């Protein structure tokens, strides 16, 4: 009987006399197009997108009774045999229901429709303020009202910051204990560069993070490692200019004009090849141009003492003799048990001390109020 009642309820919903109230369309809060009024009788907005009215079964038809709807389904040529069989079963079940139950079902349907009408109607709120601050925003995640108020069941913001700092320390400690030792699996044995590998490149990496400085590539090489003569090496140093280090006798250049490291490395390689080709050119050897080293300034030590403060060899020998003499005296005292051990003296003094009861701090009470003098 349950399946029959569900089928009848579906029929009643289809054959209801009063149509449900259509909810008004809500306008967007911000729109770049103007609102246009619809033409009278235009119901195209009720039809689903991509579906014509002719494709909707029993479009714009009203049925007074479920039996009328079921008979229409049986007469419909486009209905499938399965639908017609179900309609025949439901029609037979509807005819077997007493007239009192039919009236009761119709009355229940009308009552349900009357109760759903106010729920389907869109309720507009009347703003009492200019910004309608009392309306609830469905896109708002947190209200942010009263979040900064301190409650007694929580700690202050400074304490939360300390806890967060402690959590960060613990996180790095876990990484150092559990993850850093795993890097030993990727360690490679050091192999000195071969004779043909004279260019030493240096890169900058920020551990997976994007940084404008990670594109920079630095190359360093020694002109003596190249297959050049003395005159060609000197010419190459003159071409390098301020990039030549006369103390180390190396040339150091860098490039960061391109976006990727590979592009900057390729540019440096092509530039060094052009410099070597120019240095080998016998048409001009730059013999009349001296090697300019004014750009290089030797770095001095940060701390410099006068020469008079340095210890002389005689003073060093005197201090060494004093150390040996004091060490010999301590050895003789230790043999005669005359050497005083400070740690043992402290432990012996603590053992001889009598135990003293621990004092407990007690909060001092209020002093009694002074009585007024009687006259």
C-alpha positions as CSV (number, residue, x, y, z in Angstrom):
1,X,0.0,0.0,0.0
2,X,3.0,2.3,0.6
3,X,4.0,2.2,-3.1
4,X,0.4,2.9,-4.2
5,X,0.2,5.9,-1.8
6,X,3.5,7.4,-3.1
7,X,2.3,7.0,-6.7
8,X,-1.0,8.7,-5.8
9,X,0.9,11.5,-4.1
10,X,2.9,12.0,-7.3
11,X,-0.3,12.2,-9.3
12,X,-1.9,14.7,-7.0
13,X,1.2,16.9,-7.2
14,X,0.9,16.9,-11.0
15,X,-2.9,17.5,-11.1
16,X,-3.1,20.3,-8.5
17,X,-5.4,23.1,-9.4
18,X,-3.5,26.1,-7.9
19,X,0.0,26.6,-9.3
20,X,2.8,27.3,-6.9
21,X,4.0,30.8,-6.5
22,X,7.0,31.6,-8.5
23,X,9.9,33.1,-6.5
24,X,11.0,36.5,-7.8
25,X,14.4,36.6,-9.4
26,X,17.1,38.1,-7.2
27,X,19.1,40.9,-8.7
28,X,22.9,40.9,-8.4
29,X,24.5,43.4,-6.0
30,X,26.8,44.7,-8.7
31,X,25.9,44.5,-12.4
32,X,27.2,46.2,-15.5
33,X,24.0,45.7,-17.5
34,X,20.7,47.6,-17.0
35,X,17.6,45.8,-15.9
36,X,14.9,45.3,-18.6
37,X,11.2,44.7,-18.2
38,X,9.9,41.4,-19.6
39,X,7.1,41.5,-22.3
40,X,3.6,40.5,-21.2
41,X,2.9,36.8,-21.7
42,X,6.6,36.0,-22.2
43,X,7.3,32.8,-20.1
44,X,10.5,31.8,-21.8
45,X,12.4,32.1,-18.5
46,X,10.3,29.2,-17.1
47,X,11.6,26.8,-19.8
48,X,14.9,25.1,-19.0
49,X,17.9,26.1,-21.1
50,X,18.3,24.0,-24.2
51,X,14.7,22.4,-23.9
52,X,11.8,23.5,-26.0
53,X,8.2,23.7,-24.8
54,X,7.2,20.9,-27.2
55,X,9.7,18.5,-25.5
56,X,8.1,19.0,-22.0
57,X,5.3,16.4,-21.5
58,X,1.8,17.9,-20.8
59,X,3.2,21.4,-20.8
60,X,0.7,24.1,-19.7
61,X,-2.0,21.5,-18.8
62,X,-4.0,21.2,-15.6
63,X,-5.6,18.0,-14.4
64,X,-8.5,18.0,-12.0
65,X,-8.1,14.4,-10.9
66,X,-5.3,11.8,-10.8
67,X,-7.4,9.5,-13.0
68,X,-7.5,12.2,-15.7
69,X,-3.7,12.4,-15.7
70,X,-3.3,8.6,-15.9
71,X,-5.8,8.3,-18.7
72,X,-3.9,11.0,-20.6
73,X,-0.7,9.1,-20.1
74,X,-2.3,5.9,-21.5
75,X,-3.5,7.9,-24.6
76,X,-0.2,9.5,-25.2
77,X,1.6,8.0,-28.2
78,X,5.1,9.1,-27.1
79,X,4.8,7.2,-23.7
80,X,6.8,4.0,-23.4
81,X,5.1,0.7,-22.8
82,X,6.7,0.6,-19.3
83,X,5.1,4.0,-18.4
84,X,1.7,2.9,-19.8
85,X,1.9,-0.3,-17.7
86,X,2.7,1.7,-14.5
87,X,-0.1,4.2,-15.3
88,X,-2.6,1.3,-15.8
89,X,-1.6,-0.2,-12.4
90,X,-1.9,3.2,-10.7
91,X,-5.3,3.9,-12.3
92,X,-6.6,0.5,-11.1
93,X,-5.3,1.2,-7.6
94,X,-7.0,4.7,-7.7
95,X,-10.3,3.3,-8.7
96,X,-10.2,0.8,-5.8
97,X,-9.7,3.6,-3.2
98,X,-13.0,4.7,-1.5
99,X,-14.5,8.1,-2.3
100,X,-13.9,9.3,1.3
101,X,-10.2,8.6,1.1
102,X,-10.0,10.4,-2.2
103,X,-11.6,13.5,-0.8
104,X,-9.2,13.3,2.2
105,X,-6.2,13.1,-0.1
106,X,-7.4,16.1,-2.1
107,X,-8.0,18.1,1.1
108,X,-4.4,17.2,2.3
109,X,-3.0,18.3,-1.0
110,X,-4.8,21.7,-0.8
111,X,-3.6,22.2,2.8
112,X,0.0,21.4,1.9
113,X,-0.2,23.8,-1.0
114,X,-1.5,26.6,1.2
115,X,1.3,26.0,3.7
116,X,4.0,26.1,1.0
117,X,2.9,29.4,-0.5
118,X,4.3,31.7,2.2
119,X,7.5,29.6,2.2
120,X,8.0,30.0,-1.5
121,X,7.5,33.7,-1.4
122,X,10.7,35.8,-1.1
123,X,10.8,37.8,2.1
124,X,12.6,41.1,1.6
125,X,14.1,42.8,4.7
126,X,13.6,46.5,5.2
127,X,16.9,48.1,6.0
128,X,16.8,50.4,9.0
129,X,20.2,51.8,8.3
130,X,22.0,53.1,5.3
131,X,24.5,50.2,5.1
132,X,22.0,47.5,6.3
133,X,24.4,46.3,9.0
134,X,21.8,44.1,10.6
135,X,21.5,41.8,7.5
136,X,23.5,38.6,7.5
137,X,26.2,38.2,4.8
138,X,26.2,34.6,3.5
139,X,29.8,35.0,2.2
140,X,31.1,36.1,5.7
141,X,33.1,33.3,7.4
142,X,33.7,35.0,10.7
143,X,31.7,37.9,12.3
144,X,34.8,39.5,13.8
145,X,32.7,41.0,16.5
146,X,34.0,40.5,20.0
147,X,37.0,38.4,18.8
148,X,39.5,40.8,20.4
149,X,37.7,40.8,23.8
150,X,39.7,39.0,26.4
151,X,38.0,36.2,28.3
152,X,39.2,34.6,31.5
153,X,39.4,31.1,30.0
154,X,42.3,32.0,27.6
155,X,45.8,33.5,27.7
156,X,47.0,36.8,26.4
157,X,48.2,37.4,22.8
158,X,51.8,37.6,24.0
159,X,51.6,34.2,25.5
160,X,50.1,32.8,22.3
161,X,53.0,34.3,20.4
162,X,55.5,32.6,22.8
163,X,53.7,29.3,22.3
164,X,53.9,29.7,18.5
165,X,57.6,30.5,18.8
166,X,58.1,27.4,20.9
167,X,56.2,25.3,18.3
168,X,58.5,26.6,15.6
169,X,61.6,25.7,17.5
170,X,60.3,22.2,18.1
171,X,59.5,21.8,14.4
172,X,63.0,22.7,13.4
173,X,64.4,20.4,16.1
174,X,62.3,17.5,14.6
175,X,63.7,18.3,11.2
176,X,67.2,18.3,12.5
177,X,66.8,15.0,14.2
178,X,64.7,13.0,11.7
179,X,65.1,14.6,8.3
180,X,68.6,16.1,8.2
181,X,70.4,12.8,8.7
182,X,68.6,11.4,5.6
183,X,70.6,13.9,3.5
184,X,73.7,11.7,4.0
185,X,72.2,9.3,1.4
186,X,72.7,12.0,-1.3
187,X,76.3,12.8,-0.4
188,X,78.8,12.5,-3.2
189,X,82.4,11.8,-3.0
190,X,84.6,14.8,-3.8
191,X,86.4,14.6,-7.1
192,X,88.9,17.2,-8.0
193,X,88.3,18.9,-11.3
194,X,90.1,17.5,-14.4
195,X,92.7,19.4,-16.3
196,X,90.2,20.5,-18.9
197,X,87.7,21.8,-16.4
198,X,89.2,25.3,-15.7
199,X,85.9,27.2,-15.2
200,X,84.4,27.2,-11.7
201,X,80.7,28.2,-11.6
202,X,78.9,29.2,-8.5
203,X,75.1,29.3,-8.1
204,X,72.7,30.7,-5.5
205,X,69.7,28.7,-4.3
206,X,67.0,29.6,-1.8
207,X,65.7,26.0,-1.1
208,X,62.8,25.9,-3.5
209,X,61.7,29.5,-2.9
210,X,61.5,32.1,-5.7
211,X,64.0,35.0,-5.3
212,X,65.3,37.5,-7.7
213,X,68.9,36.7,-6.8
214,X,68.7,33.0,-7.6
215,X,69.3,33.7,-11.3
216,X,72.8,35.0,-10.7
217,X,75.7,32.9,-11.9
218,X,79.4,33.6,-11.0
219,X,82.4,32.1,-12.9
220,X,86.0,32.2,-11.9
221,X,89.1,30.9,-13.7
222,X,92.8,31.4,-13.8
223,X,94.4,32.5,-17.1
224,X,97.4,30.2,-16.5
225,X,95.1,27.1,-16.7
226,X,94.2,28.0,-20.3
227,X,96.4,27.0,-23.3
228,X,97.8,30.5,-23.8
229,X,101.2,32.0,-24.1
230,X,102.5,34.6,-21.6
231,X,101.6,37.5,-23.9
232,X,98.2,36.1,-24.5
233,X,97.6,35.6,-20.8
234,X,98.6,39.2,-20.1
235,X,96.3,40.4,-22.9
236,X,93.4,38.4,-21.4
237,X,94.0,40.0,-18.0
238,X,94.0,43.5,-19.6
239,X,90.7,42.6,-21.3
240,X,89.2,41.5,-18.0
241,X,89.9,45.0,-16.5
242,X,88.6,45.4,-12.9
243,X,87.5,41.7,-12.8
244,X,91.1,40.6,-12.6
245,X,92.5,39.8,-9.1
246,X,96.3,40.3,-9.1
247,X,96.7,38.7,-5.7
248,X,95.1,35.4,-6.6
249,X,95.8,35.8,-10.4
250,X,92.2,34.9,-11.2
251,X,89.4,36.5,-13.3
252,X,85.9,36.6,-11.7
253,X,82.7,37.5,-13.6
254,X,79.0,37.3,-13.0
255,X,75.8,37.6,-14.9
256,X,72.1,38.0,-13.8
257,X,70.5,39.8,-16.8
258,X,68.5,36.8,-17.9
259,X,65.7,35.0,-16.1
260,X,67.1,31.5,-15.7
261,X,70.5,30.3,-14.5
262,X,71.2,28.3,-17.6
263,X,70.8,31.4,-19.8
264,X,73.3,33.4,-17.6
265,X,75.7,30.5,-17.6
266,X,75.5,30.2,-21.4
267,X,76.1,33.9,-21.7
268,X,79.2,33.7,-19.5
269,X,80.6,30.8,-21.5
270,X,80.1,32.6,-24.8
271,X,81.8,35.8,-23.4
272,X,84.8,33.8,-22.1
273,X,85.1,32.2,-25.5
274,X,85.1,35.6,-27.2
275,X,87.8,36.9,-24.8
276,X,90.0,33.9,-25.5
277,X,89.6,34.4,-29.2
278,X,90.5,38.1,-28.9
279,X,93.5,37.3,-26.7
280,X,94.8,34.9,-29.4
281,X,94.4,37.6,-32.1
282,X,98.0,38.5,-33.2
283,X,97.1,41.8,-34.9
284,X,97.1,43.7,-31.6
285,X,98.8,42.4,-28.5
286,X,98.2,45.4,-26.2
287,X,101.9,45.7,-25.4
288,X,101.7,49.5,-25.2
289,X,99.0,49.4,-22.6
290,X,100.1,48.6,-19.0
291,X,98.2,46.2,-16.7
292,X,96.0,48.4,-14.5
293,X,95.6,47.1,-10.9
294,X,94.4,50.3,-9.2
295,X,91.0,48.8,-8.7
296,X,92.3,46.1,-6.3
297,X,92.9,47.0,-2.7
298,X,94.2,44.4,-0.3
299,X,91.9,43.8,2.6
300,X,93.5,44.6,6.0
301,X,92.8,42.6,9.2
302,X,90.1,44.1,11.3
303,X,92.3,44.0,14.4
304,X,95.8,45.4,14.2
305,X,98.1,45.8,17.2
306,X,101.3,47.8,17.4
307,X,104.5,45.8,16.9
308,X,105.7,46.9,20.4
309,X,102.9,44.8,21.9
310,X,104.1,41.5,20.4
311,X,105.9,39.2,22.8
312,X,109.6,38.7,22.3
313,X,111.2,35.3,22.3
314,X,112.7,36.0,25.7
315,X,109.3,36.8,27.2
316,X,107.8,33.6,25.7
317,X,110.7,31.5,27.3
318,X,110.2,33.2,30.6
319,X,106.4,32.4,30.7
320,X,107.1,28.8,29.7
321,X,109.6,28.4,32.6
322,X,107.0,29.7,35.0
323,X,104.4,27.2,33.8
324,X,106.8,24.3,34.2
325,X,107.8,25.5,37.8
326,X,104.1,25.8,38.9
327,X,103.3,22.4,37.5
328,X,106.2,20.8,39.4
329,X,105.1,22.4,42.7
330,X,101.6,21.0,42.2
331,X,102.9,17.6,41.5
332,X,104.9,17.6,44.7
333,X,102.0,18.8,46.8
334,X,99.7,16.1,45.3
335,X,102.3,13.4,46.3
336,X,102.3,14.7,49.9
337,X,98.5,15.1,49.9
338,X,98.9,18.8,50.5
339,X,97.1,20.0,47.3
340,X,93.7,21.4,48.1
341,X,90.8,20.2,46.0
342,X,88.1,22.8,45.9
343,X,85.3,20.4,44.9
344,X,86.0,18.0,47.7
345,X,86.1,20.9,50.2
346,X,82.7,22.1,49.1
347,X,81.2,18.6,49.3
348,X,82.6,18.0,52.8
349,X,81.2,21.3,54.0
350,X,77.8,20.5,52.7
351,X,77.8,17.1,54.4
352,X,78.7,18.7,57.8
353,X,75.9,21.2,57.6
354,X,72.9,20.5,59.9
355,X,69.5,20.2,58.1
356,X,67.4,23.3,58.4
357,X,63.6,23.4,58.1
358,X,62.4,25.0,54.9
359,X,60.7,28.3,55.4
360,X,57.2,28.7,53.8
361,X,56.2,32.0,52.5
362,X,52.9,33.2,54.1
363,X,50.9,36.1,52.9
364,X,50.8,38.9,55.4
365,X,47.3,39.9,56.5
366,X,45.9,43.3,56.9
367,X,46.8,45.3,60.0
368,X,43.9,46.1,62.3
369,X,42.4,49.5,62.0
370,X,43.4,52.0,64.7
371,X,40.7,53.0,67.1
372,X,39.9,56.7,67.4
373,X,41.0,58.3,70.6
374,X,38.3,59.2,73.1
375,X,38.1,62.6,74.6
